[in-house]
Amino acid sequence: MAESIWWKHRDVPVPTGEPPHEQVDVAVVGAGVTGLTAALLLARAGRSVVVMEARHPGAVTTGRTTGKVSALQGTMLSRILRAGRRESAAAYVASTLRAQQWLADEATGLGLDLEQRPAATYAPTSRATAAVRREHEAARDLGLPVRWSDAPDLPVPAVAATLLDDQLQLDPGQLVERLLAAALEAGATVVGDARVQRVRQRRDGVHLHVARTDGEADVHARHVLLATGAPVVDRRMHFARLTAQRSYIVAFDTAEVPETMTLSAGGPSRSFRGAEVDGRRVLLVGGAGHETGRGRAENKRVDELRRWTAEHWPDAVELGAWSAQDYTTTDHLPLVGSLGGPSPDVHLATGFNKWGLTSGVAAALAFAGEVLGVREPWVDDLYGRRARLRDVPALAGIQVGVALGGAAAAAGLAAPVETSGRRAVGEDCRLLPVCTHLGGPLRWNPHEGSYDCPLHGSRFDRDGRVLEGPATRPLRRLPTRD
């Protein structure tokens, strides 16, 4: 699996904590920005906290982002306004500004390097100008001091742009390192190699069953936060409102590194910014996104970014290429809050629509406030809404796909994949390319070296181990035929 540039110049953090034997106040599942921020806030408040991470902190989305912490997010605000209430859009902006301010306030104490940069949403052609104008007006209506330009000073063709000054960018790997260190110092326990497979509400609290390489464990908590992208428990069918999306990022060495964090409106989507990595300035180019496990081959999408970069930065020399998985929602708002029903003490935080460095921090602030009895003022308008009717066709479409995938697997149409050269030590076997979540047929991803599920975004490595998604168990292994 291609690693992001953020981890190439630093050691991957390896948690050494052990699952607690006694009940804790809070169990957090997932050690990305959301989980680590929540753990830090609650440990500082004197709560007993355990964080469980299946791989290493920041291994999935947080450690693979472009590191933008911006309130201007492409055309997000105009899309939110078209999909729902103005109150929700205003609450979304308030939560984003709150997350930005929290990171800025914590930066010195955490030893976090934040860079202030203008952010821009631009129109590469006249056809996209109307979309940029809608975003400009939405942002201004919601109180953001955006400015309009008919001749933006960008290193790529641009006929118009809306810009917002004094936004933030950071190194996501450093963010994970510093949040982890601060959470541990505050008293939280962080357990690695701990994949949560079951979550059950009982009268005495929440019980979590955890699988580890050296055995299994049970963890008991009063409150649980599922900060895992796709929730591992989903009694209210939240997956009907989530779509797994992969997008691609390529890092380059070039003489001219842009100062503005920039995202295009209209397709094909292009994102670029300058970054500092290991003491030198580099160019990050992203885009070419698609639904996980669907569409054209992933390596061709990365080649598109390379060709586009060569056109505008002819001297660019590639330093690395990787991808990230995000979850988008049908109404463009984060999916955050209590599962309710039989599991009121289990909360989820997902659906950040590719803006997890703001929405993830906001979700952590909201969860910590719920546990501590201090609610953020924007929580009800942002998270406390009922599912819209537009989710019904989304649910139906997903379930048709699940049914077809399961039928294909049962009929033997999804043939087992030979793992010659990729076998686990001491085993002579093949992998059955059927997702262990709900039976979706898997697709091989040559760019990442993974098996990807087109239904709910679960992904597995070459040996069938879970990388991410709602799946919690490895792929089934079949004996090799003589």
SVG drawing of the C-alpha trace seen along z (x, -y; Angstrom):
<svg xmlns="http://www.w3.org/2000/svg" viewBox="-39 -41 54 73">
<polyline fill="none" stroke="black" stroke-width="0.4" points="0.0,0.0 1.6,-3.3 2.4,-5.4 1.9,-9.1 4.8,-11.6 3.9,-12.5 5.3,-9.2 8.4,-8.9 10.5,-11.2 9.3,-10.1 8.8,-7.0 5.3,-5.5 3.8,-5.8 3.4,-2.5 1.1,-2.5 2.2,-0.2 -0.8,-0.3 -2.8,2.8 -6.6,3.2 -7.8,2.2 -9.3,4.8 -11.5,2.4 -14.4,0.4 -13.3,-3.0 -15.3,-6.1 -14.8,-6.4 -13.6,-4.0 -12.6,-5.6 -12.3,-3.4 -9.9,-4.8 -6.8,-6.9 -7.2,-9.6 -7.7,-13.3 -11.2,-12.7 -10.4,-9.9 -7.2,-11.5 -8.7,-14.9 -11.6,-13.4 -9.3,-11.3 -7.1,-14.4 -10.1,-16.5 -11.7,-13.9 -8.4,-12.8 -7.6,-16.4 -11.0,-16.6 -10.1,-13.7 -12.0,-10.9 -10.5,-7.5 -10.0,-7.0 -8.8,-4.1 -8.2,-4.5 -8.1,-1.4 -6.4,-1.4 -6.3,1.5 -3.2,0.4 -1.2,-2.7 -2.4,-6.2 -3.1,-8.2 -2.8,-5.1 -6.0,-5.7 -7.5,-9.0 -5.9,-11.6 -2.3,-10.6 -3.1,-10.6 -4.8,-14.0 -3.4,-17.2 -3.5,-19.0 -5.9,-21.8 -7.7,-23.4 -10.0,-25.8 -13.5,-27.3 -13.6,-27.7 -14.0,-24.1 -14.5,-24.1 -18.3,-24.4 -19.3,-22.8 -21.3,-25.6 -23.5,-26.2 -24.2,-22.5 -25.2,-22.4 -27.6,-25.3 -29.2,-23.6 -29.6,-20.3 -31.1,-21.6 -31.7,-24.4 -29.8,-27.6 -29.5,-26.9 -27.5,-23.7 -25.2,-25.6 -24.6,-28.3 -23.9,-25.6 -21.5,-23.9 -19.5,-27.2 -19.6,-27.8 -18.3,-24.3 -15.5,-24.7 -14.4,-28.0 -14.5,-26.5 -12.3,-23.6 -9.8,-26.1 -9.7,-28.1 -9.1,-25.1 -6.2,-24.0 -4.7,-27.5 -5.1,-27.8 -3.5,-24.4 -0.7,-24.8 1.9,-26.2 1.3,-23.8 1.2,-20.8 4.3,-22.0 2.2,-22.0 3.4,-24.0 0.5,-25.9 0.9,-28.0 -1.5,-30.7 -2.4,-30.8 -5.2,-32.2 -7.7,-29.6 -9.3,-29.7 -12.1,-28.1 -11.5,-28.8 -13.1,-28.3 -10.7,-26.7 -13.0,-27.7 -16.0,-30.0 -18.4,-27.0 -17.4,-26.8 -17.8,-30.5 -21.4,-30.2 -20.6,-27.5 -17.8,-29.6 -20.1,-32.6 -22.7,-30.5 -20.0,-29.5 -18.9,-33.1 -22.4,-34.3 -23.1,-31.4 -19.9,-32.0 -20.6,-35.7 -24.2,-35.1 -22.9,-32.8 -20.5,-35.4 -17.2,-34.5 -15.1,-37.5 -14.5,-36.1 -13.3,-38.3 -14.0,-37.9 -11.4,-38.0 -12.0,-38.0 -8.3,-37.6 -6.9,-35.4 -3.2,-35.2 -2.8,-31.4 -0.2,-29.2 -2.9,-27.4 -5.6,-28.8 -8.3,-30.5 -11.1,-32.8 -12.5,-33.6 -12.1,-32.7 -13.5,-33.4 -10.7,-33.7 -10.6,-33.6 -7.5,-34.9 -5.8,-33.6 -6.7,-29.9 -4.5,-27.2 -2.5,-24.3 -0.4,-21.7 1.6,-18.4 -1.0,-15.7 1.7,-13.3 3.0,-15.9 -0.6,-16.5 -1.1,-12.8 2.3,-12.6 1.5,-15.7 -2.1,-14.7 -1.0,-11.2 1.8,-12.5 -0.6,-15.0 -3.3,-12.4 -0.8,-9.9 0.6,-12.7 -3.0,-13.6 -3.5,-10.0 -5.2,-8.3 -4.3,-4.7 -3.7,-4.0 -3.8,-0.4 -2.4,0.6 -3.1,3.9 -6.7,3.7 -9.5,4.2 -13.0,3.8 -15.2,6.5 -18.4,6.2 -20.0,3.4 -22.9,4.3 -24.9,2.2 -25.5,3.8 -27.1,2.5 -23.7,2.0 -22.3,0.1 -20.9,0.9 -19.0,4.1 -16.4,4.1 -14.9,7.3 -11.3,6.7 -9.2,8.9 -5.4,8.7 -2.6,10.7 -1.8,12.4 -5.4,13.1 -8.7,11.4 -9.8,9.0 -13.0,7.4 -13.2,3.7 -16.0,2.2 -16.8,-1.5 -19.6,-3.9 -19.4,-5.8 -18.0,-4.8 -17.0,-6.9 -16.7,-5.1 -14.2,-7.3 -13.5,-4.8 -14.8,-6.3 -17.5,-3.6 -19.0,-2.5 -18.4,1.1 -21.8,1.3 -24.7,-0.1 -28.2,0.7 -29.7,-2.4 -28.4,-1.8 -26.1,-4.8 -24.3,-3.3 -27.3,-4.3 -26.2,-7.9 -22.5,-7.3 -20.5,-6.8 -16.9,-5.8 -14.7,-7.9 -11.1,-7.5 -9.0,-10.4 -5.3,-10.7 -2.4,-12.9 1.0,-13.3 3.9,-15.2 6.5,-17.0 9.7,-18.8 9.5,-22.0 11.0,-25.5 7.7,-27.3 5.5,-26.3 2.1,-28.0 1.2,-30.1 -2.5,-29.6 -4.5,-26.5 -6.5,-26.0 -9.4,-23.8 -11.2,-23.9 -15.0,-24.0 -16.4,-21.7 -14.7,-18.6 -12.2,-17.3 -11.5,-18.3 -8.0,-19.6 -6.5,-20.5 -3.0,-21.9 -1.0,-23.6 2.6,-24.1 3.8,-22.2 6.9,-21.9 8.2,-18.3 11.4,-17.5 12.5,-21.1 11.9,-21.7 9.0,-23.1 7.0,-20.7 4.0,-20.8 0.9,-18.6 -1.5,-17.9 -4.8,-16.0 -8.0,-15.0 -9.2,-12.3 -11.6,-11.0 -14.2,-8.2 -16.4,-5.9 -14.3,-3.1 -14.0,0.0 -15.7,-1.5 -14.8,-3.3 -11.6,-3.4 -8.3,-1.8 -6.8,-3.7 -3.3,-3.9 -4.7,-5.7 -6.2,-8.3 -2.8,-9.0 -1.4,-9.3 -4.0,-12.1 -2.6,-14.1 0.9,-13.6 0.1,-14.8 -1.8,-17.8 1.1,-18.7 3.7,-18.4 1.6,-20.8 1.7,-23.5 4.9,-22.8 7.2,-21.4 10.2,-21.0 8.2,-19.0 9.9,-15.8 7.7,-13.3 8.4,-12.4 5.5,-10.1 1.9,-9.2 -0.8,-7.8 -4.5,-7.9 -7.0,-8.5 -10.5,-7.3 -13.2,-9.7 -17.0,-9.2 -19.5,-11.6 -23.1,-12.0 -26.3,-12.5 -26.9,-16.0 -23.2,-17.1 -23.3,-17.4 -21.3,-15.2 -22.9,-12.2 -22.2,-12.6 -24.0,-11.8 -25.5,-9.0 -26.7,-5.8 -29.8,-6.1 -32.3,-3.2 -30.7,-0.4 -27.2,-2.0 -27.5,-5.6 -24.0,-5.6 -22.4,-4.7 -21.6,-7.6 -20.3,-7.8 -18.4,-10.4 -18.0,-10.1 -19.2,-11.6 -16.7,-14.5 -17.0,-14.9 -13.1,-15.2 -12.8,-17.9 -11.9,-15.8 -9.3,-18.2 -12.1,-20.6 -15.2,-18.4 -13.3,-15.7 -12.0,-18.1 -15.5,-19.6 -17.0,-16.1 -14.5,-15.5 -15.4,-18.7 -19.1,-17.8 -18.6,-14.3 -16.5,-15.5 -19.1,-18.2 -21.8,-15.5 -19.8,-13.4 -18.9,-16.4 -22.3,-18.0 -21.1,-21.1 -22.8,-21.3 -21.4,-23.2 -24.0,-25.8 -24.0,-24.5 -24.6,-20.8 -28.4,-20.6 -28.6,-22.5 -25.7,-20.6 -26.1,-17.0 -29.6,-16.8 -31.6,-16.4 -33.7,-13.6 -32.9,-11.6 -34.2,-13.1 -36.4,-11.3 -33.6,-11.6 -31.8,-8.9 -34.5,-6.3 -33.3,-5.8 -29.7,-5.8 -30.6,-3.0 -32.4,-1.1 -29.5,-1.4 -27.0,-0.2 -29.1,2.8 -29.6,3.8 -25.8,3.8 -25.4,5.8 -27.9,8.4 -26.3,8.7 -22.9,9.0 -24.0,11.7 -25.7,13.6 -22.7,13.4 -20.5,14.7 -22.9,17.5 -23.1,18.5 -19.3,18.7 -19.1,15.8 -16.5,14.1 -13.7,16.6 -11.1,17.0 -8.0,15.0 -4.7,16.9 -2.3,15.4 0.9,16.9 3.8,14.8 1.6,13.1 0.8,16.0 0.9,15.7 3.8,17.6 3.2,21.3 -0.1,21.2 -0.9,22.6 -4.2,20.9 -6.3,18.6 -8.4,15.6 -12.1,15.6 -12.7,12.0 -16.0,11.5 -16.2,8.7 -16.7,10.0 -19.0,7.1 -22.1,7.8 -20.8,10.0 -19.8,7.5 -17.6,8.8 -14.1,7.2 -12.0,5.5 -8.2,5.5 -6.7,2.1 -3.2,2.1 -2.2,-1.3 -2.7,-0.5 -2.2,3.3 -5.5,3.9 -8.9,5.6 -11.7,2.9 -15.4,3.3 -17.6,1.2 -20.6,1.4 -19.5,-0.2 -15.7,-0.8 -14.1,2.0 -10.6,2.7 -8.2,5.6 -4.5,6.0 -2.7,8.6 -3.0,11.2 -6.7,10.5 -6.3,8.5 -8.7,5.6 -7.3,2.1 -10.4,0.0 -14.1,-0.2 -17.0,1.4 -15.5,5.0 -13.9,6.3 -12.8,9.8 -10.2,10.9 -11.0,12.5 -11.8,16.2 -9.0,18.5 -9.6,21.6 -7.3,24.6 -5.4,24.6 -6.7,27.1 -4.4,29.8"/>
</svg>
